[in-house]
Amino acid sequence: MAETIFQKIINKEIPADIVYESENVLAFRDINPKAPVHVLIIPKIEIPTVREIIGSEHAALLGEMYDAANQIAIDEGISDDGFRLVFNCGDNGGQEVYHIHMHLLGGRQMKWPPG
Ligand code: 5GP
């Protein structure tokens, strides 16, 4: 499968506004933000969709992604007011980039249900 745009960001082949990096996780600002704070949190290994997540194999990695989200929310000053975490999956889920990513959205009141 062709390299995704997020793999190019991991490889530092294209620039991104990186806000968090660890051995296994990278987070950077969304290029087309849907909220005052919109950060994408990704694993450095390629997992195309959440359908490929296996609990016994990826539990620690997902835990790291949630830890990163909480830390970034604190750093961005949106933790106390609240925020939204979203994984889109597949066509109906509205997924555009096939390398899993957690959207961290905050800095405004979110609506429910989402569109
Ligand atoms: P999805 O629709 O797959 O859940 O979300 C993909 C997200 O990636 C979109 O919000 C889109 O704006 C963002 N995105 C796509 N290409 C790039 C890029 O090259 N750089 C950054 N920072 N974000 C991107």
Backbone and ligand atoms as CSV (ligand in chain L), in Angstrom:
chain,resi,resn,atom,element,x,y,z
A,1,MET,N,N,0.848,-1.209,0.000
A,1,MET,CA,C,0.000,0.000,0.000
A,1,MET,C,C,0.879,1.254,0.000
A,2,ALA,N,N,0.438,2.283,-0.668
A,2,ALA,CA,C,1.220,3.526,-0.742
A,2,ALA,C,C,1.387,4.138,0.648
A,3,GLU,N,N,2.518,4.819,0.818
A,3,GLU,CA,C,2.799,5.481,2.090
A,3,GLU,C,C,1.765,6.582,2.337
A,4,THR,N,N,1.229,6.625,3.534
A,4,THR,CA,C,0.251,7.683,3.844
A,4,THR,C,C,0.978,8.986,4.172
A,5,ILE,N,N,0.203,10.062,4.147
A,5,ILE,CA,C,0.749,11.376,4.495
A,5,ILE,C,C,1.255,11.372,5.944
A,6,PHE,N,N,0.616,10.587,6.804
A,6,PHE,CA,C,1.061,10.555,8.205
A,6,PHE,C,C,2.391,9.810,8.340
A,7,GLN,N,N,2.609,8.794,7.493
A,7,GLN,CA,C,3.915,8.114,7.506
A,7,GLN,C,C,5.008,9.095,7.092
A,8,LYS,N,N,4.703,9.954,6.139
A,8,LYS,CA,C,5.689,10.969,5.711
A,8,LYS,C,C,5.976,11.955,6.854
A,9,ILE,N,N,4.954,12.260,7.642
A,9,ILE,CA,C,5.161,13.155,8.801
A,9,ILE,C,C,6.026,12.440,9.847
A,10,ILE,N,N,5.757,11.155,10.096
A,10,ILE,CA,C,6.572,10.377,11.043
A,10,ILE,C,C,8.031,10.359,10.582
A,11,ASN,N,N,8.213,10.165,9.275
A,11,ASN,CA,C,9.578,10.085,8.714
A,11,ASN,C,C,10.235,11.452,8.556
A,12,LYS,N,N,9.469,12.521,8.924
A,12,LYS,CA,C,9.956,13.910,8.804
A,12,LYS,C,C,10.261,14.269,7.344
A,13,GLU,N,N,9.535,13.621,6.435
A,13,GLU,CA,C,9.674,13.944,5.005
A,13,GLU,C,C,8.848,15.168,4.646
A,14,ILE,N,N,7.760,15.383,5.403
A,14,ILE,CA,C,6.991,16.620,5.237
A,14,ILE,C,C,6.799,17.236,6.625
A,15,PRO,N,N,6.696,18.565,6.690
A,15,PRO,CA,C,6.628,19.226,7.985
A,15,PRO,C,C,5.257,19.090,8.643
A,16,ALA,N,N,5.251,19.205,9.959
A,16,ALA,CA,C,4.008,19.255,10.727
A,16,ALA,C,C,4.311,20.023,12.007
A,17,ASP,N,N,3.269,20.601,12.571
A,17,ASP,CA,C,3.412,21.336,13.827
A,17,ASP,C,C,3.274,20.333,14.968
A,18,ILE,N,N,4.395,19.730,15.338
A,18,ILE,CA,C,4.397,18.635,16.319
A,18,ILE,C,C,4.283,19.206,17.733
A,19,VAL,N,N,3.345,18.663,18.501
A,19,VAL,CA,C,3.146,19.136,19.876
A,19,VAL,C,C,3.566,18.094,20.915
A,20,TYR,N,N,3.795,16.851,20.478
A,20,TYR,CA,C,4.151,15.779,21.421
A,20,TYR,C,C,4.837,14.673,20.633
A,21,GLU,N,N,5.904,14.140,21.209
A,21,GLU,CA,C,6.546,12.992,20.565
A,21,GLU,C,C,7.153,12.091,21.626
A,22,SER,N,N,6.920,10.775,21.484
A,22,SER,CA,C,7.576,9.781,22.341
A,22,SER,C,C,8.072,8.674,21.428
A,23,GLU,N,N,8.584,7.618,22.018
A,23,GLU,CA,C,9.118,6.524,21.202
A,23,GLU,C,C,8.049,5.940,20.275
A,24,ASN,N,N,6.816,5.871,20.763
A,24,ASN,CA,C,5.763,5.154,20.028
A,24,ASN,C,C,4.661,6.023,19.469
A,25,VAL,N,N,4.598,7.278,19.907
A,25,VAL,CA,C,3.439,8.135,19.594
A,25,VAL,C,C,3.917,9.494,19.102
A,26,LEU,N,N,3.164,10.047,18.138
A,26,LEU,CA,C,3.438,11.391,17.631
A,26,LEU,C,C,2.116,12.160,17.603
A,27,ALA,N,N,2.168,13.444,17.903
A,27,ALA,CA,C,0.952,14.272,17.847
A,27,ALA,C,C,1.306,15.606,17.212
A,28,PHE,N,N,0.411,16.056,16.330
A,28,PHE,CA,C,0.658,17.309,15.602
A,28,PHE,C,C,-0.677,17.981,15.310
A,29,ARG,N,N,-0.624,19.284,15.046
A,29,ARG,CA,C,-1.855,20.039,14.793
A,29,ARG,C,C,-2.437,19.669,13.433
A,30,ASP,N,N,-3.777,19.533,13.407
A,30,ASP,CA,C,-4.477,19.255,12.155
A,30,ASP,C,C,-4.293,20.444,11.213
A,31,ILE,N,N,-4.037,20.156,9.944
A,31,ILE,CA,C,-3.783,21.211,8.960
A,31,ILE,C,C,-5.057,22.010,8.659
A,32,ASN,N,N,-6.218,21.405,8.919
A,32,ASN,CA,C,-7.510,22.044,8.649
A,32,ASN,C,C,-8.370,21.953,9.911
A,33,PRO,N,N,-8.016,22.750,10.931
A,33,PRO,CA,C,-8.626,22.550,12.258
A,33,PRO,C,C,-10.128,22.806,12.290
A,34,LYS,N,N,-10.846,21.929,13.024
A,34,LYS,CA,C,-12.306,22.038,13.182
A,34,LYS,C,C,-12.674,22.629,14.537
A,35,ALA,N,N,-11.686,23.036,15.287
A,35,ALA,CA,C,-11.906,23.630,16.614
A,35,ALA,C,C,-10.649,24.437,16.945
A,36,PRO,N,N,-10.727,25.346,17.931
A,36,PRO,CA,C,-9.525,26.130,18.284
A,36,PRO,C,C,-8.313,25.259,18.610
A,37,VAL,N,N,-8.547,24.134,19.248
A,37,VAL,CA,C,-7.480,23.129,19.425
A,37,VAL,C,C,-7.901,21.883,18.657
A,38,HIS,N,N,-7.097,21.464,17.709
A,38,HIS,CA,C,-7.370,20.233,16.936
A,38,HIS,C,C,-6.029,19.560,16.665
A,39,VAL,N,N,-5.777,18.525,17.441
A,39,VAL,CA,C,-4.500,17.802,17.371
A,39,VAL,C,C,-4.795,16.361,16.971
A,40,LEU,N,N,-3.924,15.794,16.146
A,40,LEU,CA,C,-4.026,14.392,15.742
A,40,LEU,C,C,-2.947,13.601,16.469
A,41,ILE,N,N,-3.366,12.533,17.128
A,41,ILE,CA,C,-2.446,11.692,17.917
A,41,ILE,C,C,-2.357,10.351,17.205
A,42,ILE,N,N,-1.153,9.984,16.794
A,42,ILE,CA,C,-0.999,8.771,15.978
A,42,ILE,C,C,0.071,7.854,16.568
A,43,PRO,N,N,-0.097,6.531,16.313
A,43,PRO,CA,C,0.993,5.623,16.655
A,43,PRO,C,C,2.057,5.707,15.569
A,44,LYS,N,N,3.303,5.442,15.923
A,44,LYS,CA,C,4.355,5.473,14.903
A,44,LYS,C,C,4.322,4.223,14.020
A,45,ILE,N,N,3.733,3.134,14.534
A,45,ILE,CA,C,3.547,1.968,13.655
A,45,ILE,C,C,2.271,2.177,12.857
A,46,GLU,N,N,2.258,1.627,11.646
A,46,GLU,CA,C,1.088,1.819,10.800
A,46,GLU,C,C,0.006,0.796,11.131
A,47,ILE,N,N,-1.156,1.305,11.506
A,47,ILE,CA,C,-2.366,0.499,11.676
A,47,ILE,C,C,-3.402,1.249,10.844
A,48,PRO,N,N,-3.904,0.664,9.749
A,48,PRO,CA,C,-4.735,1.443,8.827
A,48,PRO,C,C,-6.032,1.972,9.435
A,49,THR,N,N,-6.753,1.112,10.150
A,49,THR,CA,C,-8.030,1.551,10.736
A,49,THR,C,C,-8.187,0.918,12.124
A,50,VAL,N,N,-9.163,1.377,12.874
A,50,VAL,CA,C,-9.384,0.769,14.193
A,50,VAL,C,C,-9.851,-0.683,14.062
A,51,ARG,N,N,-10.282,-1.072,12.849
A,51,ARG,CA,C,-10.670,-2.476,12.646
A,51,ARG,C,C,-9.493,-3.416,12.861
A,52,GLU,N,N,-8.279,-2.909,12.643
A,52,GLU,CA,C,-7.078,-3.753,12.787
A,52,GLU,C,C,-6.533,-3.728,14.208
A,53,ILE,N,N,-7.175,-3.011,15.111
A,53,ILE,CA,C,-6.685,-2.986,16.493
A,53,ILE,C,C,-7.051,-4.298,17.190
A,54,ILE,N,N,-6.035,-4.879,17.830
A,54,ILE,CA,C,-6.221,-6.112,18.602
A,54,ILE,C,C,-5.912,-5.763,20.046
A,55,GLY,N,N,-6.881,-5.971,20.907
A,55,GLY,CA,C,-6.733,-5.530,22.298
A,55,GLY,C,C,-5.470,-6.053,22.943
A,56,SER,N,N,-5.226,-7.368,22.815
A,56,SER,CA,C,-4.083,-7.965,23.517
A,56,SER,C,C,-2.751,-7.454,22.971
A,57,GLU,N,N,-2.745,-7.038,21.705
A,57,GLU,CA,C,-1.497,-6.590,21.068
A,57,GLU,C,C,-1.275,-5.089,21.233
A,58,HIS,N,N,-2.345,-4.317,21.191
A,58,HIS,CA,C,-2.208,-2.859,21.089
A,58,HIS,C,C,-2.659,-2.099,22.331
A,59,ALA,N,N,-2.972,-2.822,23.405
A,59,ALA,CA,C,-3.515,-2.158,24.603
A,59,ALA,C,C,-2.561,-1.091,25.137
A,60,ALA,N,N,-1.281,-1.434,25.238
A,60,ALA,CA,C,-0.323,-0.474,25.802
A,60,ALA,C,C,-0.181,0.747,24.897
A,61,LEU,N,N,-0.162,0.504,23.592
A,61,LEU,CA,C,-0.032,1.596,22.629
A,61,LEU,C,C,-1.235,2.543,22.730
A,62,LEU,N,N,-2.427,1.969,22.806
A,62,LEU,CA,C,-3.624,2.818,22.940
A,62,LEU,C,C,-3.591,3.584,24.254
A,63,GLY,N,N,-3.114,2.928,25.308
A,63,GLY,CA,C,-2.973,3.619,26.590
A,63,GLY,C,C,-2.044,4.812,26.461
A,64,GLU,N,N,-0.951,4.636,25.750
A,64,GLU,CA,C,-0.004,5.753,25.529
A,64,GLU,C,C,-0.670,6.881,24.758
A,65,MET,N,N,-1.504,6.526,23.784
A,65,MET,CA,C,-2.187,7.568,22.998
A,65,MET,C,C,-3.147,8.365,23.886
A,66,TYR,N,N,-3.847,7.676,24.799
A,66,TYR,CA,C,-4.746,8.402,25.712
A,66,TYR,C,C,-3.952,9.238,26.712
A,67,ASP,N,N,-2.817,8.723,27.181
A,67,ASP,CA,C,-1.958,9.517,28.065
A,67,ASP,C,C,-1.496,10.785,27.348
A,68,ALA,N,N,-1.106,10.623,26.066
A,68,ALA,CA,C,-0.658,11.779,25.281
A,68,ALA,C,C,-1.799,12.789,25.150
A,69,ALA,N,N,-3.001,12.294,24.856
A,69,ALA,CA,C,-4.157,13.197,24.694
A,69,ALA,C,C,-4.391,13.991,25.975
A,70,ASN,N,N,-4.344,13.323,27.125
A,70,ASN,CA,C,-4.560,14.021,28.396
A,70,ASN,C,C,-3.476,15.057,28.653
A,71,GLN,N,N,-2.235,14.702,28.344
A,71,GLN,CA,C,-1.133,15.644,28.563
A,71,GLN,C,C,-1.257,16.854,27.640
A,72,ILE,N,N,-1.593,16.600,26.367
A,72,ILE,CA,C,-1.726,17.706,25.409
A,72,ILE,C,C,-2.898,18.600,25.815
A,73,ALA,N,N,-4.005,17.998,26.252
A,73,ALA,CA,C,-5.163,18.801,26.685
A,73,ALA,C,C,-4.764,19.723,27.841
A,74,ILE,N,N,-3.960,19.223,28.765
A,74,ILE,CA,C,-3.465,20.070,29.867
A,74,ILE,C,C,-2.577,21.171,29.300
A,75,ASP,N,N,-1.647,20.796,28.437
A,75,ASP,CA,C,-0.693,21.767,27.871
A,75,ASP,C,C,-1.409,22.856,27.076
A,76,GLU,N,N,-2.505,22.481,26.409
A,76,GLU,CA,C,-3.244,23.434,25.566
A,76,GLU,C,C,-4.275,24.226,26.376
A,77,GLY,N,N,-4.422,23.885,27.659
A,77,GLY,CA,C,-5.337,24.619,28.532
A,77,GLY,C,C,-6.813,24.303,28.315
A,78,ILE,N,N,-7.114,23.096,27.784
A,78,ILE,CA,C,-8.518,22.738,27.521
A,78,ILE,C,C,-8.991,21.580,28.394
A,79,SER,N,N,-8.144,21.108,29.288
A,79,SER,CA,C,-8.499,19.909,30.058
A,79,SER,C,C,-9.675,20.172,30.998
A,80,ASP,N,N,-9.632,21.278,31.723
A,80,ASP,CA,C,-10.677,21.537,32.717
A,80,ASP,C,C,-12.045,21.744,32.078
A,81,ASP,N,N,-12.090,22.473,30.960
A,81,ASP,CA,C,-13.380,22.738,30.314
A,81,ASP,C,C,-13.918,21.519,29.580
A,82,GLY,N,N,-13.033,20.604,29.207
A,82,GLY,CA,C,-13.455,19.398,28.504
A,82,GLY,C,C,-13.083,19.446,27.035
A,83,PHE,N,N,-13.151,18.272,26.425
A,83,PHE,CA,C,-12.695,18.142,25.029
A,83,PHE,C,C,-13.308,16.880,24.462
A,84,ARG,N,N,-13.046,16.640,23.183
A,84,ARG,CA,C,-13.580,15.437,22.531
A,84,ARG,C,C,-12.437,14.652,21.899
A,85,LEU,N,N,-12.501,13.324,22.023
A,85,LEU,CA,C,-11.555,12.416,21.362
A,85,LEU,C,C,-12.338,11.562,20.374
A,86,VAL,N,N,-11.875,11.493,19.124
A,86,VAL,CA,C,-12.615,10.793,18.059
A,86,VAL,C,C,-11.663,9.968,17.207
A,87,PHE,N,N,-12.062,8.732,16.926
A,87,PHE,CA,C,-11.442,7.933,15.866
A,87,PHE,C,C,-12.484,7.767,14.764
A,88,ASN,N,N,-12.211,8.214,13.557
A,88,ASN,CA,C,-13.078,7.902,12.423
A,88,ASN,C,C,-12.605,6.588,11.821
A,89,CYS,N,N,-13.568,5.760,11.345
A,89,CYS,CA,C,-13.200,4.459,10.763
A,89,CYS,C,C,-13.939,4.231,9.452
A,90,GLY,N,N,-13.159,4.086,8.376
A,90,GLY,CA,C,-13.732,3.713,7.083
A,90,GLY,C,C,-14.576,4.807,6.451
A,91,ASP,N,N,-15.199,4.456,5.334
A,91,ASP,CA,C,-15.940,5.445,4.532
A,91,ASP,C,C,-17.062,6.098,5.323
A,92,ASN,N,N,-17.933,5.299,5.921
A,92,ASN,CA,C,-19.057,5.889,6.649
A,92,ASN,C,C,-18.608,6.657,7.880
A,93,GLY,N,N,-17.465,6.272,8.414
A,93,GLY,CA,C,-16.933,6.995,9.571
A,93,GLY,C,C,-16.260,8.303,9.202
A,94,GLY,N,N,-16.074,8.522,7.887
A,94,GLY,CA,C,-15.458,9.775,7.443
A,94,GLY,C,C,-13.942,9.767,7.507
A,95,GLN,N,N,-13.335,8.565,7.469
A,95,GLN,CA,C,-11.872,8.484,7.543
A,95,GLN,C,C,-11.256,8.829,6.190
A,96,GLU,N,N,-10.289,9.748,6.210
A,96,GLU,CA,C,-9.593,10.163,4.973
A,96,GLU,C,C,-8.188,9.604,4.904
A,97,VAL,N,N,-7.530,9.497,6.042
A,97,VAL,CA,C,-6.136,9.034,6.075
A,97,VAL,C,C,-6.115,7.674,6.764
A,98,TYR,N,N,-5.575,6.666,6.028
A,98,TYR,CA,C,-5.640,5.293,6.532
A,98,TYR,C,C,-4.392,4.915,7.324
A,99,HIS,N,N,-4.215,5.670,8.397
A,99,HIS,CA,C,-3.227,5.403,9.458
A,99,HIS,C,C,-3.949,5.916,10.690
A,100,ILE,N,N,-4.286,5.027,11.628
A,100,ILE,CA,C,-5.212,5.457,12.697
A,100,ILE,C,C,-4.722,6.733,13.376
A,101,HIS,N,N,-5.678,7.557,13.737
A,101,HIS,CA,C,-5.378,8.818,14.411
A,101,HIS,C,C,-6.543,9.175,15.316
A,102,MET,N,N,-6.184,9.622,16.494
A,102,MET,CA,C,-7.171,10.105,17.455
A,102,MET,C,C,-7.234,11.627,17.292
A,103,HIS,N,N,-8.438,12.139,17.004
A,103,HIS,CA,C,-8.623,13.583,16.959
A,103,HIS,C,C,-8.839,14.084,18.389
A,104,LEU,N,N,-8.074,15.073,18.799
A,104,LEU,CA,C,-8.313,15.789,20.063
A,104,LEU,C,C,-8.846,17.167,19.687
A,105,LEU,N,N,-10.096,17.404,20.061
A,105,LEU,CA,C,-10.781,18.650,19.694
A,105,LEU,C,C,-11.211,19.375,20.953
A,106,GLY,N,N,-10.950,20.677,21.004
A,106,GLY,CA,C,-11.376,21.434,22.171
A,106,GLY,C,C,-11.249,22.924,21.953
A,107,GLY,N,N,-11.598,23.653,22.999
A,107,GLY,CA,C,-11.540,25.109,22.921
A,107,GLY,C,C,-12.858,25.735,22.504
A,108,ARG,N,N,-13.877,24.909,22.307
A,108,ARG,CA,C,-15.233,25.406,22.045
A,108,ARG,C,C,-16.225,24.341,22.496
A,109,GLN,N,N,-17.514,24.726,22.587
A,109,GLN,CA,C,-18.558,23.762,22.938
A,109,GLN,C,C,-18.782,22.814,21.762
A,110,MET,N,N,-18.684,21.514,22.000
A,110,MET,CA,C,-18.950,20.525,20.955
A,110,MET,C,C,-20.447,20.254,20.868
A,111,LYS,N,N,-20.898,19.867,19.684
A,111,LYS,CA,C,-22.317,19.535,19.484
A,111,LYS,C,C,-22.489,18.021,19.440
A,112,TRP,N,N,-23.689,17.580,19.758
A,112,TRP,CA,C,-24.020,16.164,19.669
A,112,TRP,C,C,-25.428,16.016,19.130
A,113,PRO,N,N,-25.711,15.140,18.186
A,113,PRO,CA,C,-24.769,14.210,17.548
A,113,PRO,C,C,-23.887,14.918,16.540
A,114,PRO,N,N,-22.699,14.344,16.266
A,114,PRO,CA,C,-21.833,14.927,15.232
A,114,PRO,C,C,-22.462,14.722,13.863
A,115,GLY,N,N,-22.057,15.477,12.879
A,115,GLY,CA,C,-22.656,15.406,11.542
A,115,GLY,C,C,-22.280,14.134,10.813
L,1,5GP,P1,P,-9.886,11.656,9.118
L,1,5GP,O1,O,-10.938,12.275,8.249
L,1,5GP,O2,O,-9.091,10.605,8.364
L,1,5GP,O3,O,-10.410,11.151,10.427
L,1,5GP,O4,O,-8.917,12.830,9.508
L,1,5GP,C1,C,-7.780,13.169,8.770
L,1,5GP,C2,C,-7.334,14.526,9.251
L,1,5GP,O5,O,-6.017,14.743,8.785
L,1,5GP,C3,C,-8.194,15.684,8.720
L,1,5GP,O6,O,-8.747,16.392,9.809
L,1,5GP,C4,C,-7.211,16.514,7.903
L,1,5GP,O7,O,-7.430,17.898,8.030
L,1,5GP,C5,C,-5.867,16.089,8.457
L,1,5GP,N1,N,-4.768,16.145,7.506
L,1,5GP,C6,C,-4.764,15.658,6.237
L,1,5GP,N2,N,-3.568,15.864,5.655
L,1,5GP,C7,C,-2.788,16.479,6.589
L,1,5GP,C8,C,-1.435,16.948,6.569
L,1,5GP,O8,O,-0.698,16.835,5.601
L,1,5GP,N3,N,-0.977,17.529,7.719
L,1,5GP,C9,C,-1.761,17.677,8.829
L,1,5GP,N4,N,-1.214,18.275,9.892
L,1,5GP,N5,N,-3.037,17.242,8.877
L,1,5GP,C10,C,-3.549,16.663,7.761
